[in-house]
Amino acid sequence: MKTKKRTVLREYDTARYLRDEETITEYFNLALASEDHAYIKTALSNITRARNMTQLSKDAGISRMGLYRALSPDGNPEYVTIQKIMNALNLRLMVVPKTSDYVVTKKPAAAKRQSAAA
């Protein structure tokens, strides 16, 4: 009698795919552009988990539990907390004009090479 092979599915975790600066930056810019505070906080939480929450809490000068609480669904982090997290992530918030034609886009790697060669 043949045994069937079981397929095991893992729960999707965005943090597993945030491996480099470019991906993290694009992801967070898209979250900010959404203007959805819950999504922005979730994105920041995913980024902190991708970057090692324990080390990030030390770098930000915030306890690990404080970081978890601030970025939890019920958390309401103050701007100072967000700024500390952003500094520890080596990221910064920037202001851009809010226009209907402003879209955050990722420049394809091939286009980057072509523009660099020109």
Secondary structure as UniProt FT lines:
FT   HELIX           14..17
FT   HELIX           21..34
FT   HELIX           37..50
FT   HELIX           53..60
FT   HELIX           64..71
FT   TURN            73..74
FT   HELIX           79..88
FT   TURN            89..90
FT   TURN            100..101
FT   HELIX           109..117
//
